[in-house]
Amino acid sequence: MSSTIPPLVTDPARLSALDGYAILDTPAEPGFDDIVQLACRLCATPVALVSLVAGERQWFKARVGFPHCETDLNSSVCAHALAQPDDVLIIPDLTLDPRTAENPLVTGEPFIRFYAGAPLRTAAGMVLGSLCVIDSVPRPDGLSEIQASDLQALARQVMSQLELRRAVMDRDAQRAVEARAFHSRDALRDTQAALTATTGDLDTLLQAIVSGAMRAMPAAEGGVIELLDGTELEYRAAQGSLAARLGLRVPLFASAACHCVMSGAPYLMTDAGSDPFVKRDLVATLQLGSAVLAPIRRGTSVLGVLKLQSPRSCAFDARDLALLDLFAGAATAALAEAAAQAEIRAQDTYWRGLFDRLNEAFQLNEVIRDDAGEITDFRILEINPAWARQIGIPANQVVGATASHLFGDVAPEWITDFGQVVETGEAWRFTRQFAPNGNWYEGTAFKLDGDRFGVIFLDVTARISSEARRTALLSLGDQLRDLTTIADMTHAGAEIVGRTLGATRAGYGRVEGDVEAVIIEPDWTAPGQASVAGRHRYDDFGNIRASLLQGEALVVNDVTCDPRTVADAARWLGFDIAALVHMPVRERGRTVAVFIVHDVKPRVWTTEELAFLRNVADRVEVGVARVRAEELQTVLNYELAHRLKNTLAIVQSIASSTLRGVTEREPVEAFERRVLALSRAHDVLMQKSWTAARMRAVMESVLTMQADLDRFAIDGPDLDISPQAALSLSLLLHELATNALKYGALSAGAGKVRIAWRTEEGSAPTLVLDWNELGGPAVAAPSGRGGFGSKLIRMGLMGTRVANLSYDPIGLRAEFRAPLAEIQVQVH
């Protein structure tokens, strides 16, 4: 690694932060690709990259105009951006900066010359890389202030995309963990229900425990309960690959089960082939690769072992071991059930403690029937502490109460669904919002004995809300890409915010002056709510400007209590506003717009909701800025085209009028053709909005006025050239082609002209244009100084007067030189 590479590249904390996003070597994604396209457009560069600097390389998540998806660190300019976490790194000429002068991408293909990179900084201040733009020509003036600010804004959007991507991955991982836990709880619950339904037969109880444990741990292919009998362990309940071993008796020594019995502790066997407690002759016989074992206890005594096994090594982990211990506890209860009623009562205490410690809420219920036997209600017989915490009703108000009494109007739908569970005996898994408190719950209802049923559930409001916000952001991004008017964009953002946050009104407004007033675009409202679109003075609603002036969100949970609004609470309430958020949109240090959310009732705006609103505000503002820029550019283009065409028309009109009496028509026609050449250049420039023209297009447009294009051999790199260069090139080629048609190669049927151009390096890059005529009559240098056309040729490109003309007998040879910086488009 080169000594010029900054030491921050190998900072362990930074590399750990980068690894946390799991982004390296992932496929292309539209969100990142859109950002580099926009960066190219904003900064007028041919190359833009989302560059991530790893320990041994830099890798590009998104790229435009750059062939490679990664480079080594010796070729990295972005590595130097790590030292500037707050500023855009701008290097006007990479060949002059000691950090980059020897960079292989500067000294060789693709010969990059200009670089600007905005750091990709995490919330913790770690710089992962940069969003950079690159040009093949130096830019002494670097980027404009607006371009630098826009590049930083886009870099923040890259980080938002990274954070959103990581949040989705975290969500999926959490879902997998939750699904596994839910599946395990389901199996444990069903096992408990099966134990309750048995008549006390010991073997039936033990088989139910093995079956439930294997269901909870799909990796298990065989399961058994080995009960201690003297100095042997007997296979008393066996299933799966061990079913044929039922009744097998194993001596109480040199086995993993023996170790579990002796230690009285659960045991995780990861590899039977190397485990110190396994007899090697049993590995093949029992198809044993790995296993989990848990002791079945009665008080301080060990009665036996619950074992699950797999023919694969490392099939189980510590979570499986802990879960198996719960089933072993169930086995203990089952053995106690079979042994004596007193033991059952003792184990009842154990299970109650287990349910009391559950994070999941649990309730035991019994349906109520009318005289016809129809289910009309249900009564709650018992709940665990988690139920009271999650629903928010104290236990002393719940036990013994009916659903209709507790839950009012929403009770009938729950009564109907739970009644189906009792009538059919089929479990019902649900994810549903509970209207009285607005929370979301995920759970299972299952039948017990008679008219009794149980429900176990968990509050998943945070997960549902988080998913809704992520989905809303994705939907907003899709909509903003397709919308073309500011009104449609702001309304789309407002509707998504209002519906996602459950608000009563949302909108977007432009701020006047130093947050003196806000002009709200047509807003979104919930049914029955009036719009507040229009102009409003902030001072009419209380002392609420200070936070917005500082770029901080105005957050009010209750207008009747907040000191900033309490004096004007009546005015707020007159608009049906009891809680509100104004999220500022900043531009060059000033608040220029706000995203507004209202609620008709007081509410506490959470950190997650405010972050969501900030994301929406930023995305809508980017979309609005794009539309405004496109509208302005269109107006300017049409105005410029209109004025120039009028000017050319006036010139031709004046010329026709002035030269009408001239009897010698050749100079008049030459003048008209020159004006036509300028008009052709104008048409080419219009294709690029008068900001640039393609060099080859200018040539072809002018040359087709004189002869068919197959008479010309055109060779050279196609370049974007400035309007001035396009006009100069048009006039020069027109004169050369006119002379060739009159006196040179184009005057003969077989004659051709070769036009080639190239760039040469030196103290300043130079464009060299060659004109070579072949196959025409012998030519000689003109006598005298020549006419206006000859003067134009001698002036060369851009009036540099660097024109080398050689009147070879085989045809005219001409070379023209001009500084490349004067030919190409200059970005300011």
C-alpha positions in Angstrom: 0.0 0.0 0.0 1.3 3.4 -0.9 2.5 5.7 1.9 0.3 8.5 0.4 -2.8 6.6 1.5 -4.3 8.4 4.6 -4.0 6.4 7.9 -7.8 6.8 8.4 -8.3 4.2 5.7 -7.3 1.4 8.0 -9.0 2.8 11.2 -10.6 -0.2 12.8 -13.6 1.8 14.0 -14.3 3.2 10.5 -13.9 -0.2 8.9 -16.3 -1.8 11.5 -18.8 0.9 10.7 -18.5 0.2 7.0 -18.9 -3.6 7.6 -22.1 -2.8 9.6 -23.9 -1.7 6.4 -23.1 -5.0 4.6 -23.0 -3.0 1.3 -19.7 -4.1 -0.3 -20.1 -6.2 -3.5 -23.9 -5.9 -3.6 -25.8 -5.5 -6.9 -26.8 -2.1 -8.3 -29.8 -0.5 -6.8 -32.0 2.3 -8.4 -31.9 4.5 -5.3 -28.1 4.9 -5.6 -28.0 5.0 -9.4 -30.5 7.9 -9.4 -28.3 9.8 -7.1 -25.1 9.6 -9.2 -27.2 10.5 -12.3 -28.4 13.6 -10.5 -24.9 14.4 -9.3 -23.6 14.4 -12.9 -26.4 16.7 -13.9 -26.0 19.1 -11.0 -22.2 19.4 -11.4 -22.1 19.0 -15.2 -19.5 16.3 -15.1 -19.3 13.1 -17.1 -18.4 10.9 -14.1 -20.1 10.4 -10.7 -19.4 7.7 -8.2 -20.7 6.5 -4.8 -17.3 5.3 -3.5 -16.8 3.2 -0.4 -13.2 3.0 0.9 -12.5 -0.4 2.4 -9.2 -1.6 4.0 -7.6 -2.7 0.7 -9.7 -1.2 -2.1 -12.3 1.3 -3.0 -15.6 -0.1 -4.3 -18.3 1.8 -6.2 -21.9 1.1 -5.2 -23.1 3.3 -8.1 -21.3 4.8 -11.0 -21.8 6.9 -14.2 -19.2 7.3 -16.9 -16.6 5.1 -15.1 -15.8 1.6 -16.4 -14.6 -0.1 -13.3 -16.6 -1.2 -10.2 -13.6 -0.9 -7.9 -9.9 0.1 -7.8 -7.0 -0.5 -5.5 -6.2 2.2 -2.9 -3.2 3.4 -4.8 -5.7 4.6 -7.4 -8.1 6.2 -4.9 -8.7 9.9 -4.6 -11.7 9.3 -2.4 -9.4 8.0 0.4 -8.3 11.6 0.9 -11.9 12.7 1.6 -11.9 10.7 4.8 -9.9 13.4 6.5 -12.6 16.0 5.7 -15.8 14.8 7.3 -17.5 18.1 7.2 -16.4 19.6 3.8 -16.4 18.8 0.2 -12.9 17.8 -1.0 -12.2 19.7 -4.2 -9.0 19.2 -6.3 -9.2 21.5 -9.3 -6.3 19.9 -11.1 -5.3 16.4 -10.0 -2.0 16.6 -11.8 -0.9 19.5 -9.6 -1.9 18.2 -6.2 0.9 16.2 -4.5 -1.6 13.7 -3.1 -2.8 12.7 -6.6 -0.2 13.7 -9.1 1.1 10.2 -9.3 -2.3 8.5 -9.2 -2.5 5.8 -11.9 -6.0 7.1 -13.0 -4.4 10.6 -13.4 -1.3 9.6 -15.2 -3.0 6.9 -17.3 -6.5 6.0 -18.6 -9.0 7.5 -18.1 -6.7 10.6 -17.4 -9.0 12.2 -14.8 -8.2 15.9 -14.0 -10.8 17.3 -11.7 -12.3 15.8 -8.5 -14.9 16.9 -6.0 -16.1 14.5 -3.2 -18.7 15.0 -0.5 -18.0 12.7 2.5 -20.4 9.9 3.3 -20.6 10.4 7.1 -22.4 8.2 9.6 -24.3 9.7 12.5 -21.3 8.7 14.7 -19.0 10.8 12.5 -17.3 7.9 10.6 -16.6 8.7 6.9 -17.2 5.6 4.8 -16.3 7.1 1.5 -17.6 9.9 -0.7 -20.1 10.9 -3.4 -17.7 12.3 -5.9 -17.9 13.9 -9.4 -14.9 13.7 -11.8 -14.0 15.5 -15.0 -11.4 14.8 -17.6 -10.3 18.5 -17.7 -9.1 20.7 -14.9 -11.5 23.1 -13.2 -9.6 26.0 -11.8 -12.8 27.4 -10.2 -13.8 24.0 -8.7 -17.6 23.9 -8.0 -20.0 26.7 -7.3 -21.3 27.2 -3.8 -24.7 25.8 -4.9 -23.1 22.8 -6.6 -21.0 22.0 -3.5 -24.1 22.3 -1.3 -26.2 20.1 -3.6 -23.4 17.5 -3.7 -23.4 17.4 0.1 -27.2 17.1 0.1 -27.0 14.2 -2.3 -24.3 12.6 -0.1 -26.7 12.8 2.8 -29.3 11.0 0.6 -26.7 8.3 0.0 -26.4 7.8 3.8 -30.2 7.8 4.1 -30.3 5.1 1.5 -27.7 3.1 3.4 -29.5 3.6 6.7 -32.8 2.5 5.1 -31.2 -0.5 3.5 -29.6 -1.5 6.9 -32.9 -1.0 8.6 -34.6 -3.3 6.2 -31.9 -6.0 6.7 -32.2 -5.5 10.5 -36.0 -5.8 10.2 -35.8 -9.0 8.2 -33.3 -10.5 10.7 -35.5 -9.5 13.6 -38.5 -11.0 11.8 -36.6 -14.3 11.4 -35.8 -14.3 15.1 -39.4 -13.4 16.0 -40.7 -16.1 13.7 -38.4 -18.6 15.3 -39.4 -17.5 18.8 -43.1 -17.5 17.9 -42.8 -21.0 16.4 -41.2 -22.2 19.6 -43.8 -20.5 21.8 -46.5 -22.1 19.6 -45.0 -25.5 20.1 -44.6 -25.0 23.8 -48.1 -23.8 24.1 -49.5 -26.7 22.2 -47.5 -29.1 24.2 -48.9 -27.5 27.4 -52.4 -27.8 26.0 -51.7 -31.5 25.1 -50.4 -32.2 28.6 -53.5 -30.6 30.1 -55.8 -32.7 27.8 -54.1 -36.1 28.8 -55.6 -38.4 31.4 -52.3 -38.7 33.3 -50.8 -41.7 31.3 -47.1 -41.3 31.7 -46.0 -42.6 28.2 -48.6 -40.3 26.5 -47.3 -37.3 28.5 -43.6 -38.1 27.6 -44.4 -38.7 23.9 -46.3 -35.3 23.8 -43.2 -33.6 25.2 -40.8 -35.2 22.7 -43.2 -34.3 19.9 -43.5 -30.7 21.0 -39.7 -30.3 21.4 -39.0 -31.7 17.9 -41.6 -29.4 16.5 -40.0 -26.4 18.2 -36.6 -27.3 16.9 -36.9 -28.4 13.2 -33.2 -29.3 13.1 -33.9 -32.4 15.2 -34.4 -35.6 13.4 -34.7 -37.8 16.4 -35.9 -37.3 20.0 -36.0 -39.3 23.2 -36.6 -39.1 26.9 -34.2 -41.4 28.7 -35.3 -42.2 32.3 -32.9 -43.2 35.0 -33.4 -46.8 36.2 -30.6 -47.9 38.6 -27.3 -47.8 36.7 -29.0 -47.6 33.3 -30.9 -45.1 31.1 -34.0 -46.4 29.4 -35.4 -45.0 26.1 -38.9 -44.4 27.4 -40.3 -42.1 24.7 -38.6 -42.0 21.3 -39.5 -40.5 17.9 -38.1 -39.8 14.5 -34.8 -41.5 13.8 -34.7 -42.9 17.3 -38.3 -44.4 17.2 -36.9 -47.9 16.5 -34.7 -47.6 19.7 -37.7 -47.5 22.0 -37.0 -49.6 25.1 -33.2 -49.5 24.5 -31.2 -49.5 27.8 -27.8 -47.7 27.9 -25.3 -48.2 30.8 -24.9 -45.1 32.9 -21.3 -44.3 31.8 -19.3 -42.9 28.9 -22.2 -41.1 27.2 -23.4 -37.5 26.8 -26.7 -38.4 28.6 -24.7 -39.8 31.5 -22.7 -36.5 31.7 -26.0 -34.5 31.7 -27.4 -36.7 34.5 -24.3 -36.4 36.6 -23.8 -32.6 36.1 -27.5 -31.8 36.3 -27.1 -29.2 33.7 -28.2 -28.9 30.0 -25.5 -29.9 27.5 -24.8 -28.8 23.9 -23.0 -31.5 21.9 -21.8 -29.8 18.7 -19.8 -32.7 17.1 -20.3 -36.3 18.2 -17.2 -37.4 16.4 -15.0 -35.4 18.8 -17.2 -35.1 21.9 -15.4 -36.4 25.0 -18.5 -38.0 26.5 -19.7 -40.0 23.5 -18.9 -43.7 22.9 -17.5 -43.9 19.4 -19.3 -47.1 18.6 -22.7 -45.4 19.2 -22.1 -42.6 16.7 -22.9 -44.7 13.6 -25.5 -46.9 15.4 -27.6 -44.0 16.6 -26.9 -41.8 13.5 -25.5 -39.2 15.9 -23.8 -36.0 14.6 -24.9 -33.4 17.2 -27.4 -33.1 20.0 -28.9 -31.0 22.8 -29.7 -32.6 26.2 -31.5 -31.3 29.2 -32.0 -33.0 32.6 -35.5 -33.8 33.8 -35.5 -33.0 37.5 -37.7 -33.5 40.5 -36.5 -31.1 43.2 -32.7 -31.6 43.4 -32.8 -35.1 41.9 -32.3 -35.9 38.2 -34.9 -38.4 36.9 -33.7 -38.6 33.3 -32.7 -36.7 30.2 -34.6 -35.1 27.3 -32.4 -35.4 24.1 -32.8 -34.2 20.6 -30.3 -35.2 18.0 -29.3 -34.7 14.3 -27.0 -36.7 12.0 -25.4 -33.3 11.1 -22.7 -31.6 13.3 -23.4 -28.1 14.7 -27.2 -28.5 14.0 -28.1 -26.8 17.4 -27.1 -23.6 19.3 -27.5 -22.1 22.7 -31.0 -20.9 22.0 -32.1 -24.5 21.3 -30.5 -25.6 24.5 -32.4 -23.0 26.5 -35.7 -23.9 24.8 -35.0 -27.6 25.4 -34.7 -26.8 29.1 -38.2 -25.4 29.0 -39.5 -28.7 27.5 -37.5 -30.6 30.1 -39.3 -28.5 32.7 -42.6 -29.6 31.0 -41.4 -33.2 31.2 -40.7 -32.7 34.9 -44.3 -31.5 35.3 -45.6 -34.5 33.4 -43.7 -36.9 35.6 -45.0 -35.2 38.6 -48.5 -35.5 37.2 -48.1 -39.2 36.9 -46.5 -39.6 40.3 -48.8 -37.7 42.6 -51.3 -34.9 42.9 -49.1 -33.0 45.3 -46.4 -32.8 42.7 -48.9 -31.5 40.2 -49.7 -28.6 42.5 -46.0 -27.9 42.9 -45.5 -27.8 39.2 -48.6 -25.5 38.8 -46.6 -23.0 40.7 -43.6 -23.5 38.4 -45.8 -22.9 35.3 -47.5 -19.9 36.8 -44.1 -18.4 37.4 -43.1 -19.2 33.8 -46.2 -17.4 32.4 -45.7 -14.6 34.9 -42.3 -14.1 33.5 -43.4 -14.2 29.8 -43.0 -11.1 27.8 -46.1 -12.3 25.8 -49.5 -11.5 27.3 -51.7 -14.4 28.2 -55.3 -14.7 29.1 -57.6 -17.6 30.1 -61.2 -17.1 29.0 -64.6 -18.8 29.0 -67.4 -18.2 26.5 -70.9 -17.1 27.6 -73.9 -18.7 25.8 -77.5 -17.6 25.5 -80.5 -20.0 26.1 -80.1 -21.3 22.5 -76.5 -22.2 23.0 -75.2 -19.3 20.9 -71.9 -17.6 22.0 -72.7 -14.0 23.0 -69.7 -13.0 25.1 -66.7 -14.2 26.9 -65.4 -13.8 30.4 -61.7 -13.3 31.3 -60.8 -15.8 34.0 -57.1 -15.1 34.4 -54.3 -12.9 32.9 -50.6 -12.7 33.4 -48.7 -9.4 34.3 -47.7 -8.9 30.7 -51.4 -8.6 29.7 -52.0 -5.7 32.0 -48.8 -3.9 30.8 -49.6 -4.3 27.1 -53.3 -3.6 27.2 -53.1 -0.9 29.9 -55.9 -2.0 32.1 -55.1 -3.1 35.8 -55.6 -6.8 36.6 -58.2 -6.1 39.3 -60.5 -4.5 36.7 -60.1 -7.4 34.3 -60.4 -10.8 36.0 -64.1 -11.8 36.1 -65.2 -9.1 33.7 -66.8 -9.7 30.3 -65.5 -8.5 26.9 -68.6 -6.4 26.3 -68.0 -4.6 29.6 -64.3 -4.0 29.1 -64.1 -3.3 25.4 -67.5 -1.8 24.5 -68.2 -1.4 20.7 -65.2 -3.3 19.5 -66.0 -6.4 21.6 -68.4 -8.1 19.0 -65.7 -8.8 16.4 -63.4 -10.4 19.0 -66.3 -12.4 20.5 -67.1 -13.7 17.0 -63.5 -14.7 16.2 -62.8 -16.3 19.6 -66.2 -18.1 19.4 -65.0 -19.8 16.2 -62.0 -21.1 18.0 -64.1 -22.7 20.7 -66.7 -24.1 18.2 -64.2 -25.5 15.7 -61.3 -26.3 18.0 -59.0 -24.7 15.4 -56.3 -22.3 16.6 -56.6 -18.7 15.2 -53.4 -16.7 14.5 -54.0 -13.0 14.2 -52.3 -9.6 13.6 -54.9 -7.0 14.4 -55.2 -3.4 15.7 -57.0 -3.0 19.1 -59.2 0.0 18.7 -59.4 1.2 22.4 -55.7 1.9 22.6 -54.8 1.9 18.9 -52.0 -0.7 19.4 -51.3 -3.6 17.1 -51.0 -7.2 18.5 -49.8 -10.5 17.1 -50.9 -13.7 18.7 -52.8 -17.0 18.8 -56.1 -18.1 20.3 -56.5 -21.8 21.0 -59.2 -24.0 22.6 -58.7 -25.6 25.9 -61.3 -27.8 27.6 -65.1 -27.3 27.3 -65.9 -23.7 26.7 -62.5 -22.4 27.8 -59.9 -21.0 25.5 -56.5 -19.3 25.9 -55.0 -16.3 24.0 -51.3 -15.5 23.9 -50.2 -12.3 22.2 -47.5 -9.6 21.9 -47.6 -5.9 21.2 -46.1 -5.3 17.8 -47.1 -1.7 17.3 -43.5 -0.5 17.0 -42.8 -3.0 14.2 -46.0 -2.3 12.3 -45.5 1.5 12.5 -41.9 1.1 11.4 -42.9 -1.0 8.5 -45.6 1.5 7.5 -43.1 4.3 7.6 -40.5 2.4 5.5 -43.2 1.4 3.0 -44.5 5.0 2.8 -41.0 6.3 2.0 -40.5 3.8 -0.8 -44.0 4.7 -2.2 -43.2 8.4 -2.0 -39.9 7.9 -3.9 -41.7 6.0 -6.6 -44.4 8.7 -6.9 -41.9 11.6 -7.0 -40.0 10.1 -9.8 -43.1 10.1 -12.0 -44.7 13.5 -10.9 -43.9 16.6 -12.9 -45.6 19.4 -11.0 -44.9 21.0 -7.7 -48.5 20.8 -6.6 -48.7 17.1 -7.3 -45.4 16.4 -5.5 -46.4 18.3 -2.4 -49.8 16.8 -2.2 -48.5 13.3 -2.7 -46.0 13.8 0.2 -48.7 15.3 2.4 -51.1 12.5 1.8 -48.5 9.8 2.5 -47.5 11.6 5.8 -51.0 12.1 6.9 -52.1 8.6 6.3 -48.9 7.0 7.7 -48.9 9.0 10.9 -52.6 8.9 11.4 -52.8 12.7 11.4 -55.8 14.8 10.4 -54.0 17.3 8.1 -50.6 17.5 6.3 -49.1 19.9 3.8 -46.1 21.7 2.4 -45.5 25.4 2.5 -42.9 28.0 1.2 -41.6 30.3 3.8 -41.4 34.1 3.2 -38.6 36.2 4.6 -37.1 35.3 7.9 -39.9 32.9 8.7 -42.4 35.7 8.7 -45.1 33.8 6.9 -45.8 30.5 5.2 -47.7 29.9 1.9 -49.2 26.4 2.2 -49.8 24.5 -1.0 -53.1 22.6 -1.4 -52.9 20.2 1.5 -54.2 16.7 2.4 -57.0 16.4 5.0 -58.7 13.6 6.8 -62.5 13.3 6.2 -64.4 16.2 7.8 -61.3 18.4 8.1 -61.0 21.8 6.3 -58.0 22.8 4.3 -55.6 25.5 5.6 -54.0 26.2 2.2 -53.0 29.8 1.7 -50.8 32.4 3.4 -50.5 32.6 7.2 -48.3 34.9 9.4 -46.4 33.0 12.1 -46.7 35.8 14.6 -50.5 35.4 14.5 -50.2 32.0 16.1 -47.8 32.6 19.1 -44.1 32.7 19.7 -43.2 29.9 17.3 -40.6 31.3 14.9 -37.4 30.9 17.0 -36.9 27.2 16.4 -37.6 27.4 12.6 -35.2 30.3 12.3 -32.5 28.0 13.8 -33.4 25.2 11.4 -35.0 23.1 14.2 -38.4 21.4 14.0 -41.4 23.2 15.6 -42.9 20.3 17.6 -46.0 20.9 19.8 -47.7 18.0 21.5 -50.6 20.1 23.0 -51.3 23.7 22.0 -53.1 24.3 25.3 -50.0 23.4 27.3 -47.0 24.4 25.2 -45.7 27.8 26.4 -45.2 28.9 22.8 -48.8 28.4 21.8 -50.9 28.5 25.0 -51.7 32.2 24.7 -53.1 31.6 21.2 -54.5 28.2 21.8 -58.0 29.3 20.8 -56.8 30.3 17.4 -55.1 26.9 16.9 -58.2 25.0 18.0 -60.3 27.1 15.7 -58.4 25.4 12.8 -58.9 21.9 14.6 -55.2 21.9 15.5 -54.4 20.4 18.9 -50.9 19.1 18.1 -48.6 20.0 15.3 -45.1 19.7 13.7 -43.5 22.2 11.2 -40.4 20.4 9.8 -38.0 23.0 8.3 -36.4 22.6 4.9 -33.1 24.5 4.8 -31.2 26.1 1.9 -27.9 27.8 2.3 -28.4 28.2 6.1 -32.0 29.6 5.8 -35.4 28.0 6.3 -37.1 28.2 3.0 -40.0 25.7 3.4 -41.8 23.6 6.0 -43.6 20.3 6.0 -46.6 20.6 8.2 -48.6 17.9 10.1 -51.6 18.6 12.3 -53.7 16.4 14.6 -57.1 17.3 16.0 -56.2 15.7 19.3 -53.1 16.2 21.5 -50.4 13.6 20.9 -46.7 12.9 21.6 -44.7 13.0 18.4 -42.1 10.3 18.6 -38.5 10.5 17.5 -39.2 7.9 14.8 -42.2 9.9 13.5 -40.1 13.1 13.4 -37.3 11.3 11.5 -39.8 10.0 9.0 -41.2 13.5 8.5 -37.7 14.8 8.0 -37.1 12.2 5.3 -40.3 13.0 3.6 -39.6 16.8 3.7 -36.1 16.3 2.2 -37.3 14.1 -0.6 -40.2 16.4 -1.5 -37.8 19.4 -1.5 -35.4 17.6 -3.8 -38.3 16.8 -6.2 -39.6 20.4 -6.0 -36.1 21.8 -6.7 -35.8 19.4 -9.7 -39.1 20.6 -11.2 -38.2 24.3 -10.7 -34.8 23.9 -12.3 -36.3 22.1 -15.3 -39.0 24.7 -15.7 -36.4 27.6 -15.6 -34.1 25.9 -18.0 -36.9 25.3 -20.5 -38.0 29.0 -20.4 -34.4 30.1 -20.9 -33.9 27.8 -23.8 -37.0 28.8 -25.7 -36.2 32.5 -25.0 -32.7 32.2 -26.3 -33.7 30.2 -29.3 -36.4 32.8 -30.1 -34.1 35.7 -29.9 -31.3 34.2 -31.9 -33.6 33.1 -34.7 -35.0 36.6 -34.8 -31.5 38.0 -35.0 -30.5 35.7 -37.9 -33.7 36.6 -39.7 -33.0 40.3 -39.3 -29.4 39.8 -40.5 -30.6 38.0 -43.6 -33.3 40.6 -44.3 -30.8 43.5 -44.0 -28.4 41.7 -46.2 -31.0 41.0 -48.9 -32.2 44.6 -48.8 -28.7 46.1 -48.8 -27.2 43.8 -51.4 -30.2 43.7 -53.8 -28.5 46.1 -56.2 -25.1 44.3 -56.3 -24.7 42.8 -59.7 -21.9 40.4 -58.8 -23.9 37.7 -57.0 -21.0 35.4 -55.9 -20.0 37.4 -52.8 -23.7 37.9 -51.9 -24.3 34.2 -52.1 -21.1 33.5 -50.1 -22.4 35.8 -47.4 -25.8 34.1 -47.3 -24.1 30.7 -47.1 -22.0 31.9 -44.1 -25.2 33.0 -42.3 -26.7 29.6 -43.1 -23.7 27.9 -41.6 -24.2 30.0 -38.4 -27.9 28.9 -38.4 -26.9 25.3 -38.7 -24.5 25.7 -35.7 -27.4 27.3 -33.8 -29.6 24.3 -34.5 -27.0 21.9 -33.1 -26.6 24.0 -30.0 -30.3 24.0 -29.4 -30.2 20.2 -29.1 -28.0 20.7 -26.0 -30.1 23.6 -24.6 -27.4 26.1 -25.9 -25.0 25.0 -23.2 -22.9 22.9 -25.6 -22.8 21.2 -28.9 -21.3 17.9 -30.0 -18.3 18.5 -32.2 -19.1 15.8 -34.8 -22.7 17.0 -35.1 -21.5 20.6 -35.9 -19.1 19.3 -38.5 -21.7 17.1 -40.2 -24.4 19.9 -40.2 -22.0 22.3 -41.9 -20.4 20.0 -44.4 -23.6 18.6 -45.8 -24.3 22.1 -47.2 -21.3 21.6 -49.6 -21.2 17.9 -50.5 -22.4 14.4 -49.5 -20.9 13.2 -46.2 -19.3 10.2 -47.9 -16.9 12.7 -49.5 -15.5 13.3 -46.0 -13.6 11.0 -43.6 -14.2 12.3 -40.1 -12.1 10.9 -37.3 -11.6 12.1 -33.7 -13.1 11.9 -30.1 -16.5 13.4 -30.0 -16.5 16.4 -27.6 -18.9 18.8 -26.0 -17.8 22.2 -27.3 -18.9 25.6 -26.2 -21.3 27.8 -28.2 -18.4 30.1 -29.2 -16.4 27.2 -30.4 -19.3 25.8 -32.3 -19.8 29.0 -34.2 -16.1 29.4 -35.0 -15.8 25.8 -36.2 -18.9 26.2 -38.4 -17.4 29.3 -40.2 -14.0 27.7 -40.6 -15.2 24.4 -42.0 -17.7 26.3 -44.3 -14.8 28.3 -45.9 -12.5 25.3 -46.2 -15.3 23.2 -47.8 -16.2 26.1 -50.2 -12.6 26.4 -51.4 -12.4 22.6 -51.8 -15.5 22.6 -53.8 -14.3 25.4 -56.1 -10.6 24.7 -56.4 -9.7 21.6 -54.4 -10.5 17.9 -53.8 -14.3 18.3 -53.9 -14.1 19.8 -57.4 -13.1 16.4 -58.7 -15.4 13.4 -58.7 -13.0 11.1 -56.9 -11.7 13.7 -54.5 -12.1 13.3 -50.7 -11.3 15.3 -47.6 -10.0 13.8 -44.4 -10.8 15.7 -41.2 -9.1 14.6 -38.0 -8.7 16.1 -34.5 -6.8 15.1 -31.4 -5.7 16.6 -28.1 -2.1 17.2 -27.1 -0.7 17.6 -23.6 1.8 20.4 -22.8 1.8 23.4 -20.6 -1.9 23.5 -21.4 -4.0 20.9 -23.2 -4.4 21.8 -26.9 -6.9 20.7 -29.6 -5.3 20.0 -33.0 -7.6 20.0 -36.1 -6.2 18.6 -39.4 -7.7 19.2 -42.9 -6.2 17.0 -45.7 -7.5 17.0 -49.3 -6.8 14.0 -51.6 -7.7 13.1 -55.2 -8.3 16.6 -56.5 -6.4 18.8 -58.9 -3.0 20.2 -58.1 -3.2 23.2 -55.9 -1.0 26.3 -55.5 -0.9 29.0 -52.9 -3.2 31.9 -53.7 -1.6 35.1 -55.0 -2.2 38.2 -52.9 -3.9 38.3 -49.5 -7.2 36.7 -50.7 -10.7 37.6 -49.7 -12.7 37.4 -46.5 -12.9 33.6 -46.7 -9.1 33.4 -46.7 -9.0 35.7 -43.7 -11.4 33.5 -41.8 -9.2 30.5 -42.5 -6.0 32.3 -41.4 -7.8 33.3 -38.2 -8.1 29.6 -37.4 -10.1 28.2 -34.5 -11.4 30.7 -31.9 -9.4 33.5 -33.6 -6.1 32.1 -32.3 -4.4 32.6 -35.8 -2.5 29.4 -35.2 -3.1 28.0 -38.7 -0.5 26.1 -40.7 -1.5 25.9 -44.4 0.5 23.7 -46.8 -0.4 23.8 -50.6 0.8 20.4 -51.5 0.4 19.5 -55.2 -1.7 16.5 -54.1 -4.0 18.7 -52.1 -4.3 21.3 -49.4 -3.1 20.3 -45.9 -4.0 22.5 -43.0 -3.4 22.3 -39.3 -5.3 24.5 -36.7 -4.5 24.7 -33.0 -6.5 26.2 -30.1 -6.4 25.8 -26.3 -8.7 22.9 -25.3 -10.0 25.0 -22.4 -11.4 27.5 -24.9 -13.0 24.8 -27.0 -14.7 22.7 -24.4 -17.7 23.7 -22.2 -16.6 25.6 -19.1 -18.5 24.9 -15.8 -18.6 27.7 -13.3 
